[in-house]
Amino acid sequence: MALGDFAGVVPRDYSAQIIEEATQASAALTLGQRLPMGTRITELPIPKTFPKAEWINSTYVGPANSGRKPYTDIGLQPQVVTAEEVAAVIAIPDVYLEDNEINLWNFCRPRLAEAIGVAVDDAMLFGAAGATPPTFPAGGVAGAAQIVDPAGADDVVDAVNQAMGLVEADGLAVTGHAADLVVKGRLRGVRDQTGALLLGTEQAGQTARPTLYGVPIAYNPFTQLGVAAPDFITGAWQYLIIGVRQDIRFKIDPSGVILGATTAASVSGFQDNVTPMKVWARFGCAIVSPPTVRRPTGSRPFARVKLANVTGPGAPLEGESGRTAKK
């Protein structure tokens, strides 16, 4: 097959495949509510207020026991989701293209999917400075989340429970957690007072995925690990709306040039015996604050905590197993 035959739109099976692999590399894509987008800008109708029902014989402005029904508001307001482009360019050595034993797509796909996943999490979870489109929520999920003070937690298990409690106090059920990969070491082997493992698994299609307190938890290596950046985010993830354009494209150009920050970092396909490959996609992002019975004017669907800063006497060290969760 000529190299030019690779250029153009990814076939449907490949498009679905790279989306799936990017999902595995991204906590946001794993847990968030994905919305197919047919255009660059989409408006979602979201609830504005929480309606209130009243008994007819209750105190009401109007003739007593007249049967008049009370008025309540359940208006909608638009939420704009704008698809932004995320891309990566790599240079494939020609020796791989010339070797019939090596599958070009399988060689480059995992790394490209991981790069897309990391970029998505940096922007959607953390609103990383210089790495987030201006149409995405400022600060990402972490910026919109309620905060648990690590100093007020007995141990990491208590910190997780407190974070979940903040979301539930706003009238929302926790549907999942996103955690840095090192958090797994702090929770692995933790048991409750009955001896049951706190961490479990659930079957999702053909894949068994980890759970924590009965809901899915996605472990991914976070790149945003500053002093203020959380390593654990929990919440009602259906309110992280991720618009996905199904037009992932790739292009291979054996004579292409990749311009780096310096001349030494630049690559010429013709001169350096490599073949540049470009992959790009478009995602949108919005965070909804739904009205609930607890917060009629808008709830806060996420909470976060820095488990690495939990220093209570019961805080387990990384690699410790058999830890009993404190109740």
C-alpha positions as CSV (number, residue, x, y, z in Angstrom):
1,M,0.0,0.0,0.0
2,A,1.4,3.4,-0.9
3,L,2.0,5.8,1.9
4,G,-0.5,8.3,0.4
5,D,-3.3,5.7,0.9
6,F,-3.1,6.3,4.6
7,A,-4.1,10.0,4.3
8,G,-7.7,11.1,5.0
9,V,-10.4,10.3,7.4
10,V,-9.9,7.3,9.7
11,P,-12.2,4.5,8.7
12,R,-15.2,4.0,11.1
13,D,-13.7,1.0,12.9
14,Y,-10.4,2.8,13.4
15,S,-12.2,5.9,14.6
16,A,-14.1,4.0,17.2
17,Q,-11.0,2.1,18.2
18,I,-8.9,5.2,18.9
19,I,-11.7,6.8,20.8
20,E,-11.9,3.7,23.0
21,E,-8.2,3.7,23.6
22,A,-8.1,7.4,24.4
23,T,-10.9,6.7,26.9
24,Q,-8.7,4.2,28.7
25,A,-6.0,6.9,29.0
26,S,-8.4,9.6,30.3
27,A,-10.3,9.7,33.5
28,A,-12.6,12.4,32.1
29,L,-13.5,10.4,29.0
30,T,-14.0,7.3,31.2
31,L,-16.4,8.9,33.7
32,G,-17.9,11.9,32.0
33,Q,-21.1,12.0,29.9
34,R,-20.1,11.9,26.3
35,L,-22.2,13.7,23.7
36,P,-21.8,13.2,20.0
37,M,-21.5,16.5,18.2
38,G,-22.4,17.1,14.6
39,T,-21.3,20.7,14.6
40,R,-18.5,22.7,16.3
41,I,-21.0,24.5,18.6
42,T,-23.9,22.7,20.4
43,E,-26.4,24.2,22.9
44,L,-27.7,21.9,25.5
45,P,-31.0,22.7,27.4
46,I,-30.3,22.3,31.1
47,P,-32.7,22.8,34.1
48,K,-32.6,26.3,35.5
49,T,-34.5,25.7,38.8
50,F,-35.9,22.8,40.8
51,P,-39.7,22.6,40.7
52,K,-41.7,22.6,44.0
53,A,-45.0,20.8,44.5
54,E,-47.5,21.7,47.2
55,W,-50.6,20.1,48.7
56,I,-53.8,21.8,47.6
57,N,-55.0,22.4,51.1
58,S,-51.7,23.9,52.3
59,T,-51.3,27.6,53.0
60,Y,-51.5,29.4,49.7
61,V,-52.2,32.9,48.5
62,G,-55.7,32.7,47.1
63,P,-59.2,31.6,48.1
64,A,-59.0,28.9,50.8
65,N,-59.6,25.4,49.5
66,S,-60.5,26.7,46.1
67,G,-58.5,23.9,44.4
68,R,-56.2,26.4,42.7
69,K,-52.9,24.8,41.9
70,P,-49.7,26.5,43.0
71,Y,-47.3,27.8,40.3
72,T,-43.7,26.6,40.2
73,D,-40.8,27.3,37.8
74,I,-39.0,24.7,35.8
75,G,-37.3,26.8,33.2
76,L,-34.5,25.8,31.0
77,Q,-31.3,27.6,30.0
78,P,-28.8,27.0,27.3
79,Q,-25.4,25.4,27.9
80,V,-23.0,26.0,25.1
81,V,-20.4,23.3,24.2
82,T,-17.7,24.2,21.7
83,A,-15.6,21.5,20.1
84,E,-11.9,22.4,20.3
85,E,-9.0,20.6,18.4
86,V,-6.5,18.4,20.1
87,A,-3.6,17.0,18.0
88,A,-0.3,15.2,18.1
89,V,2.4,14.7,15.5
90,I,5.0,11.9,15.5
91,A,7.8,10.8,13.2
92,I,7.8,7.1,12.3
93,P,11.1,5.7,11.3
94,D,11.0,4.3,7.8
95,V,12.4,1.0,8.9
96,Y,9.1,0.2,10.5
97,L,7.2,1.1,7.4
98,E,9.5,-1.2,5.4
99,D,9.2,-4.1,7.8
100,N,6.2,-6.2,6.8
101,E,6.2,-7.9,10.3
102,I,5.3,-4.6,12.0
103,N,1.8,-3.2,11.9
104,L,2.1,0.6,11.5
105,W,-1.3,1.3,13.1
106,N,-0.7,-0.9,16.2
107,F,2.8,0.7,16.6
108,C,1.7,4.3,16.8
109,R,-1.9,4.1,18.0
110,P,-1.4,3.4,21.8
111,R,1.0,6.3,22.2
112,L,-1.2,8.7,20.3
113,A,-4.3,7.7,22.2
114,E,-2.4,8.2,25.5
115,A,-1.3,11.6,24.4
116,I,-4.8,12.6,23.6
117,G,-6.1,11.2,26.9
118,V,-3.5,13.2,28.9
119,A,-4.3,16.4,27.1
120,V,-8.1,15.8,27.8
121,D,-7.5,15.3,31.5
122,D,-5.2,18.3,31.8
123,A,-7.8,20.5,30.3
124,M,-11.1,19.0,31.5
125,L,-10.1,17.9,35.0
126,F,-7.6,20.6,35.9
127,G,-8.0,23.5,33.5
128,A,-4.2,23.4,33.2
129,A,-2.7,26.9,32.4
130,G,-1.6,27.2,28.8
131,A,-3.1,23.8,28.0
132,T,-6.9,24.5,28.1
133,P,-9.0,26.0,25.4
134,P,-10.7,29.3,26.4
135,T,-14.2,27.8,25.8
136,F,-13.6,25.0,28.4
137,P,-14.7,25.6,32.1
138,A,-12.0,27.6,33.9
139,G,-10.1,25.5,36.3
140,G,-11.8,22.3,35.0
141,V,-13.6,19.9,37.3
142,A,-11.1,20.5,40.1
143,G,-11.8,24.3,40.0
144,A,-15.6,23.7,40.3
145,A,-15.3,21.0,43.0
146,Q,-15.8,21.4,46.8
147,I,-12.6,20.9,48.8
148,V,-11.9,18.5,51.7
149,D,-9.2,19.7,54.0
150,P,-6.7,16.8,54.3
151,A,-5.8,17.9,57.9
152,G,-9.3,17.2,59.0
153,A,-9.3,13.6,57.9
154,D,-8.4,10.6,60.1
155,D,-6.9,8.7,57.2
156,V,-7.2,8.5,53.4
157,V,-10.4,6.4,53.6
158,D,-12.0,9.0,55.8
159,A,-10.9,11.7,53.3
160,V,-12.6,9.8,50.5
161,N,-15.8,9.4,52.6
162,Q,-15.8,13.2,53.4
163,A,-15.5,14.1,49.7
164,M,-18.4,11.8,48.8
165,G,-20.4,13.3,51.6
166,L,-20.0,16.8,50.2
167,V,-21.5,15.7,46.9
168,E,-24.3,13.8,48.6
169,A,-25.1,16.8,50.8
170,D,-26.0,18.7,47.6
171,G,-28.6,16.1,46.7
172,L,-26.5,14.2,44.2
173,A,-25.4,10.5,44.1
174,V,-21.7,9.8,43.5
175,T,-21.2,7.9,40.3
176,G,-17.5,7.6,40.1
177,H,-14.0,8.7,41.2
178,A,-10.9,9.9,39.3
179,A,-7.6,9.4,41.0
180,D,-3.9,9.7,40.3
181,L,-2.3,6.3,39.8
182,V,-0.3,6.5,43.0
183,V,-3.5,6.7,45.0
184,K,-4.1,3.1,44.1
185,G,-1.1,2.1,46.2
186,R,-2.6,4.0,49.2
187,L,-5.9,2.2,48.9
188,R,-4.8,-1.3,47.8
189,G,-5.5,-3.9,50.5
190,V,-7.7,-1.6,52.7
191,R,-10.5,-3.5,54.4
192,D,-13.6,-2.6,56.3
193,Q,-14.4,-3.8,59.8
194,T,-15.9,-7.0,58.3
195,G,-12.7,-7.9,56.5
196,A,-14.1,-7.1,53.0
197,L,-11.8,-5.2,50.6
198,L,-12.7,-1.6,50.1
199,L,-11.5,-1.8,46.5
200,G,-13.5,-4.1,44.2
201,T,-14.3,-4.6,40.6
202,E,-17.4,-4.5,38.3
203,Q,-17.9,-5.9,34.9
204,A,-18.3,-3.4,32.1
205,G,-18.8,-5.4,28.9
206,Q,-15.8,-7.6,28.5
207,T,-13.7,-5.6,30.9
208,A,-13.5,-5.7,34.7
209,R,-12.9,-2.2,36.1
210,P,-12.0,-1.2,39.6
211,T,-14.5,0.3,42.1
212,L,-14.3,2.2,45.4
213,Y,-17.3,2.2,47.7
214,G,-19.3,0.5,45.0
215,V,-18.8,3.0,42.2
216,P,-16.1,3.0,39.4
217,I,-12.8,4.6,40.0
218,A,-10.4,5.6,37.1
219,Y,-6.7,5.6,37.9
220,N,-4.6,7.6,35.5
221,P,-1.2,9.2,35.9
222,F,-2.1,12.9,36.6
223,T,0.4,15.4,35.3
224,Q,-1.0,18.2,37.4
225,L,0.6,17.4,40.8
226,G,1.4,20.8,42.3
227,V,0.8,21.8,45.9
228,A,-2.9,22.8,45.3
229,A,-3.7,20.1,42.6
230,P,-5.9,17.3,44.0
231,D,-5.0,13.6,43.4
232,F,-8.6,12.4,44.0
233,I,-11.8,13.8,42.6
234,T,-15.2,12.3,43.2
235,G,-18.7,13.3,42.0
236,A,-21.7,12.9,39.9
237,W,-19.9,12.6,36.6
238,Q,-22.9,12.8,34.3
239,Y,-22.6,16.5,34.8
240,L,-19.3,16.7,33.1
241,I,-20.5,17.0,29.5
242,I,-17.9,16.0,26.9
243,G,-18.8,16.7,23.3
244,V,-17.1,14.3,20.9
245,R,-16.7,14.9,17.2
246,Q,-16.5,11.6,15.4
247,D,-14.2,13.0,12.8
248,I,-10.8,11.8,14.0
249,R,-8.3,12.1,11.1
250,F,-4.8,11.2,10.5
251,K,-2.4,11.9,7.7
252,I,1.0,10.5,6.8
253,D,3.4,12.5,4.6
254,P,6.8,10.9,3.9
255,S,8.1,14.3,2.7
256,G,6.6,16.3,5.6
257,V,8.6,18.5,8.0
258,I,8.0,18.8,11.7
259,L,9.0,22.1,13.1
260,G,10.3,21.9,16.7
261,A,11.2,24.7,19.1
262,T,14.8,24.7,17.7
263,T,16.4,23.7,14.4
264,A,17.9,20.6,16.1
265,A,14.4,19.5,17.3
266,S,13.0,19.8,13.8
267,V,12.5,16.7,11.6
268,S,12.5,16.3,7.8
269,G,10.8,13.2,6.5
270,F,12.9,13.2,3.3
271,Q,16.2,14.0,4.9
272,D,16.0,12.0,8.2
273,N,14.4,8.8,6.8
274,V,11.3,9.2,8.9
275,T,7.6,9.6,8.0
276,P,5.7,12.3,9.9
277,M,2.2,11.3,11.0
278,K,-0.5,13.7,12.3
279,V,-3.5,12.8,14.3
280,W,-6.2,15.3,15.5
281,A,-9.6,15.3,17.0
282,R,-12.1,17.7,18.5
283,F,-13.7,17.6,21.9
284,G,-16.0,20.1,23.8
285,C,-16.5,20.4,27.5
286,A,-19.1,21.8,29.9
287,I,-19.8,21.4,33.6
288,V,-23.4,21.6,34.7
289,S,-24.6,22.6,38.2
290,P,-28.0,21.0,38.3
291,P,-30.7,22.2,40.6
292,T,-31.7,19.6,43.2
293,V,-34.1,19.3,46.1
294,R,-31.2,20.3,48.4
295,R,-29.8,23.1,46.2
296,P,-32.8,24.4,44.1
297,T,-30.7,27.1,42.5
298,G,-27.7,24.9,41.5
299,S,-25.7,22.2,43.2
300,R,-22.0,21.4,43.1
301,P,-21.5,17.9,41.6
302,F,-17.9,17.4,42.4
303,A,-15.5,17.3,45.4
304,R,-11.8,16.9,45.7
305,V,-9.0,16.2,48.2
306,K,-5.2,15.9,48.2
307,L,-4.8,12.4,49.6
308,A,-1.0,12.8,49.6
309,N,-1.4,15.4,52.2
310,V,-3.4,13.3,54.6
311,T,-1.2,13.0,57.7
312,G,-3.5,11.6,60.3
313,P,-2.3,8.8,62.6
314,G,-4.2,6.3,60.6
315,A,-2.9,7.3,57.2
316,P,-1.5,4.2,55.4
317,L,1.8,4.4,53.6
318,E,2.2,3.6,50.0
319,G,2.6,-0.2,49.6
320,E,1.0,-1.0,52.9
321,S,-1.6,-3.8,52.7
322,G,-4.1,-5.2,55.1
323,R,-5.0,-1.7,56.4
324,T,-8.4,-1.6,58.3
325,A,-10.6,1.3,57.3
326,K,-11.6,3.5,60.2
327,K,-15.3,3.9,60.7
